[in-house]
Amino acid sequence: MRTTAGFPLIFRHALFCRTVATMVIVAFTMLITQPLAAALHTESHRHQEERVRAPTQGELLAASLRQAREVLRAAERGVGQGRAIAAERRALADLRRQIAALDRDILREFDEIEARLQARGVPGEIVARHHETVAAYQEEMRSLLEDLTGIETIEAESELRDRIERAERRLSARQMERSQHPFDPEQLPHRPQRPNPDNIPREDRDGFLGAGLLDNPLAQWAGLEGYTYDLLPGADDPAYLDETIEIRLSPAIRAKAEELNYHPVEIYHWVRNNVEWLPTWGAVQDSDLTLSARRGNAMDIAGLLVALLRASNVPARYVHGTIEVPEDRFRNWAGGFQNIEEAMDYAASGGIPLTGLIQGGRVTHVRMEHVWVEAAIDFLPSRGAVMRSADTWLALDASFKQYEFLEGLDVAAIAGIDAQALTDSFLQSGAVNESEGWVQGLDPTLLESAQEDARQALEAYIEQMHEPTVGEVIGGRKVIVREEPILPSGLPYPRAVEGVRYAALPQVLQPRISFGLGADILGDPLAQTSFPWAQVNNARITLSFRPATQADEDALIALLPEGEITDISQLPSSIPAYLIQVVPELKVEGETVLTGPRMRLGEELAFRYSVRDPVHGTRHYPNKVVAGSYLAVGVIGGSVAVGSLEEVQARLEQTRDILESENEALLGGLTREDLLGDMFHAGLLGYFAQYQALGHLSALTQQSHFQLATSVGTYGYVPNVTYFFGIPRSITPGGVEMDLDRVAHVSSVDGQGHETWKHFNFQLGALSSALEHAVPEQMFVTPENPGEAVSAVKALQKAAQQGQRIYHITRANQAEALPHIRQNSLTMNEIRAALAVGKEVIVHTDPISVPGWSGAGYVIFDPQTGAGAWKIGGGGNGGFLDGGFLVAFGITALGLIIGALLILGGALWLGLLLLAWELINSAMWINAINASDSFDDFNRANFAQAILGGLGILPFAVPVAVIVQWFGIIFSWILVNSF
C-alpha cells in the first residue's frame, strides 16, 4: 500500500514535533489494538467500581510504613540542610499513632492464624515458622515505635538526628514493597539490531577452519536399503539421514514428504516456491517451525529442505560458504530495495556477513556468507527425475529466489486526505509548548472523523474493482514461481568460497538462550541451563513454584475452609506467605529442566535469561519474580507459526473437553501446564504474531522494511505481596502481567534518511507497547465481562484524556521539566538515570489509575535510533491487567494462586474448578483467532491471523471482499504516515 504524503509531516512540523507525534501514534495504536475500548468504557467503569476490594489491615500497615519511610527521608534531608522539620515531626506523630493501631490489629490476626494452624494439626515446623516470624515482627515494630516516639519528644539536635537516621535505615534497609524491575538505560528492550562492522565474509576455506568451522561428520560406513548411494563418496554416512536439533523428522515433515511423493524434484521446487527468505543469520527455527511458518533465513530453509530429503531417504547435508550475488538480484531478494547500500545494511543488521564489490565507483555485486544444501542425487542423465543410484552431491539452494512486488492502493490519494490541513487542525485543537517541552488537550476526534471519511471513500473505491486481491489492496510480494520436471544443474550464483559441510549445524551458528534461577553474592545464577534457540523457539516454557515439602502443601490446604466449598466467598482473602516454602521450576513442554533454591512464598526470585547471538554477542536480562507467580516465557525468533497456534488451540480444546466431562480420572491427570501454561503461552504467541504482522503492515505503508529478531518476554499471573520489615507477610490478589525485556527487530526505510528510520523504530515501539495491554484485554475482557489493562501507551493516552500535560524531557530542558513530574521516587530515579546517559523521556505529570494499579506510563528512548523502553510504574517493560477480572468468570484471583500452587497432577478439585472457566475462555479466544475471516471476527479476536494473507502466509491472491472491513487497522497506520 502506498501513500503520497511521504514521511510523516508531523515529525517535520516546526512545533514540538516528537511529543505531538507520540500522541498521534498513541492515539492510533489504540485504535488498532483496542477497537472495543469506546464501547466498553462506561460499562467497564461501572463493573470496576463494583469489584474494588477494600485493603486488608496488612496492606494498610505496609502503606503506612512506606509513608513513614518517605517522611523520614524528608526529615533527614531537612536536618542536613539545617531547616526546621516541624511539619515532618507532626506527620510522623500521626503515622506513629496510625501504625500502633494497625499493629494491634496485625497481632490479633497473627493469633487467629496460630489458632487455625493448631486446630488443623499442621506439622510442627510450620508452627515454628509462625512463631519465628511473629517474634521478628514484634522486635522490629517495638524498635520502630520507640524511635518514632523519640522523634516526637527529643529536642537535642544530635540525638534527634540519630533517631531519624536509625528509623529511616530500619525502613529503607528492608524490603517494604515489590522491587523495581532491573533496568539498564543502555540496553533498551525495544530496539533495532545494527550491523557488526567486524562481521565480514570469509574469503577462503582456511578462514572457515580458523574459526572452528569444521566438516562434520567423519566418514562412516552403513548399510542402507532402497535407493542406493554406496558408490557416492560419503553418501552412505548415517548422519546424512539423521535428525538434529534443527532437522526434525516429525509427523508434519514426513507427511509433507509423502505429499511430495518423496521425490527430490518436487521437494526442492515446493520449498523454493513456497518459503520466503528472511535476511538474517543463525539457526533460529527447526524444520517443523519453518514448514509451518513458510519463512526463514538461509539456515532455516536449508534445514527444511534437508529434513524433507532425509524423510524421503535421500542423504543431504548443509554447505557453508561465500557467494556473490549481482546487486539488482540482491535488492530484489532482500525485499525489493531501491538502494543497494540500504539492502546490504538491512541484511547485515540481520547478522549476515557481507560486503560490497565495487566497480566503476558503485556496488555491482554483494559477497556474502550463505548456507545451501547438497543432496545425494541420481543426476545423470535425468537430473534427478529418475532416482535409482546416487552419482552426484548436487548443490541446491531453495532460499534464493526473485519476487514480484505490488505497490497496493494509494489510500491517501483515494481518500482525499489533506495531511497538512489535518495536521494543522490537530495541533490547533490543544496546547503545544515547544520551549517547555509539553503538549496538552489535543483532540483525537479530529483524526477519528478523518479516518471514518477515508474508510467510506476506500470502501467505495474497492467496490468498483474487479475481484481485487490482498496484494492489490495492501501491496506486498510473491515468489516468481519456477516449476520444472528436473533439478537445476547448479547454484544460481557464483561461489567465491566453498567452505565446509555439515550433517548438523555447529554451535557457533546456533543462537542460544540460557536461563538462570537464584543468584549468588556476585549475582551469578545458582542454577542454570542453556538451549539452542531452534530447540525452544515457539515452545511452551513456564516458570512456576511448587510447595517445597509435604508439610508446605499440608499448610496450604489447612488455610482453606473445612468441608465442601460451595461459593468463592468461602475462600480466604489472603495467604500468610511466611508460612509456606516453595521451589521454583522451569519447564519446557511440561518437562522440568531447571530447579531453583527453596524460598518463602512472596519472596523474589532472581530469574535471568541470557541471549547469545553468533554476530551480536551475549546480553543478560535480569528479572525478579514473586514466588507464587505463574509465568509463561516466550522465546521467539523469525516467526510465530500458524502450526504453533494450532497446537496450543488443540491442547486448550482437549483440556476444555476434559473439564466439561467431569470424569474424575481425566481431571486427575490435568496439570498446571494444561490449565495455565497453555493459556499464557497462547497469549505470548498472540502478542508476537500481532506485532510481527502489524509491524510488517506498517512497513508496507511507509515503503520500509521490518523483521522480528530474537525476542524474549514473560506473561502470566503475579500476586501482590505485603511486606513487614522485609518479611513477606501475605499475598493477595494480583493481576496478569506482560513483561518484555527483549523485542528486537531489523528495520530499514530504504534511503529515506536517518531521521525517518529512527521515527519508524519509535512507531514500532508504540505498537509493541499497545499490544502489551491489548493482548490481556483480548483474552479476558468482553462486553459482558469488562476490565481494563494498562501499558505505557494506555497510560499516556489516559493521562492525555484527563487533560494532563505530556512532557518530552531531554538533558536541555530537564531542569525546567522535572519539577512538574509528580511520579513516585523509583520512577523519578529511573528517569533521571536515563537522562544522565543521554536518553530522552516522554511522561505525564501525575499518576493515573486502573483497577489494581496506579502509577506512570513513560517512554525512555534513544534519540539517535528510536530504540526505547515503554514502561509502566514499577519498572516493567510491558502491561498489567488487574486480577479482579477473574470474578467475571466465577473464580477469584486468590483462587488462581492456590490452584497454581496445588495442581500437581492429583485430583485436586478445588484448583480445577477455580481454573476451568478461565481456560475455556482462552480456548474460545484461540478458536476465534483461527476462524477469523471478517472484520467483525477480527475485532473480536483482534488478532493478526486475519491479515496473514496479505503477509504471504496465506495464498497471495486471497479474495479481498472482506479486506475493506480491515480498513480501520490499515488506515490507522496511514494516518501516522500521512502526518
WOLIN-V118128 format. One line per field, one symbol per residue. ss: DSSP state (H for helix, E for strand, C for the rest). phi: phi as a letter, one per 30 degrees, with the letter a starting at -180 (. if undefined). Layout:
BEGIN
ss->???
phi->???
END
This chain:
BEGIN
ss->CECCCCCCHHHHCCCCHHHHHHHHHHHHHHHHHCCCHHHHHHHHHHHHHHHCCCCCHHHHHHHHHHHHHHHHHHHHHHHHHCCCCHHHHHHHHHHHHHHHHHHHHHHHHHHHHHHHHHHHCCCHHHHHHHHHHHHHHHHHHHHHHHHHHHHHHCCCHHHHHHHHHHHHHHHHCCCCCCCCCCCCCCCCCEEECCCCCCCCCCCCHHHHHHCCCCCECCCCCCCCCCCECCCCCCCCCHHHHCCCCCCCCCHHHHHHHHHCCCCHHHHHHHHHHHCEECCCCCCCCCHHHHHHHCEECHHHHHHHHHHHHHHCCCCEEEEEEEEEEEHHHHHHHHCCCCCHHHHHHHHHHCCCCEEEEEECCEEEEEEEEEEEEEEEECCCCCCCCCCCECCEEEEECCCCCCEEEECCCEHHHHHCCCHHHHHHHHHHCCEEECCCCEEECCCCHHHHHHHHHHHHHHHHHHHCCCCCEHHHHHCEEEECCCCCCCCCCCCCCEEEEEEEEECCCCHHHCCEEEEEECCCCCCCCCEEEEEEHHHHCCCCEEEEEEECCHHHHHHHHHCCCCCCCCCHHHCCCCECHHHCEEEEEEEECCEEEEEEEEEECCCEEEEEEEEEECCCEEEEEEEEEECCCEEEEEEECCCCCHHHHHHHHHHHHHHHHHHHHCCHHHHHCCCHHHHHHHHHHHHHHHHHHHHHHHHHHHHHHCCCEEEECCEEEEEEEEEEEEEECCEEEEEEEEEEEEEEEEEEEEEECCCCCHHHHHHHHHHHHHHHHHHHHHHHHHHHCCCCCCCCEECHHHHHHHHHHCCCCEEEECCCCHHHHHHHCECCHHHHHHHHHHHHCCCEEEEECECEEECCEEECEEEEECCCCCCEEEEECCCECEEEEEHHHHHHHCCCHHHHHHHHHHCCCCCCHHHHHHHHHHHHHHHHHHHHHHHCCCHHHHHHHCCHHHHHHHHCCCCCCCECCCHHHHHHHHHHHHHHHHC
phi->.cbcdidedddcdddddddddedddeedddddcbdcedddeddeddddddcdcddddddddeddddddeddddddddddddicdbdddddddddddddddddeddddddeddddddddddideedddddddddddddddddeddddddddddcdcddddddddddddddedddcdcaddddebcddbddcbddbdcddccddcadddddddiccebcddbcbdbciecbdcceiddddddbddbedcccdedddddddecihcedddedddddbcddcdbbjdcbddddddddhaldedddddddddddddciceabdbcabbbbeddddedddkiddcdddddddddddjddaacccbiibdcbccbdabbbcbdcddccchidccbbdbbdcdbbdddacbcccdidddedddidcddddeddddddbcbcddcibbaidcdddddddddddddddeddddddchdcedddcikbbdddbbbdbdddaddadcdbcdbbbdbddedccebbccbciaddcidddbbbbbdeddbdiddcbcbbbedbdddddddddddddidccbddddddabddddccbbdbcbchicdcabcddadejdccdbbbbccceccicbcbdbbcddjdbbccccbaiacdedddddddddddddedddddhddddddddceddccedddddddededdddddddddddedbhbbbbdcebbabalcbddbccchicddacbecadbcbcdbbcbcbachidjddddddddddddddeddddcddededccbedbdaacbbdddddddddddiddccccbedcddddeddcccdddddddddddddcjdbbcacdbecbbeiablccabcbcdcbidaccccejjdclbbbeddddedcibcdddddddddcdcjddcdeddddcedddeddddddddedcdbbdddddddhbdedcdedcidcedceececdedddedddedddeddd
END
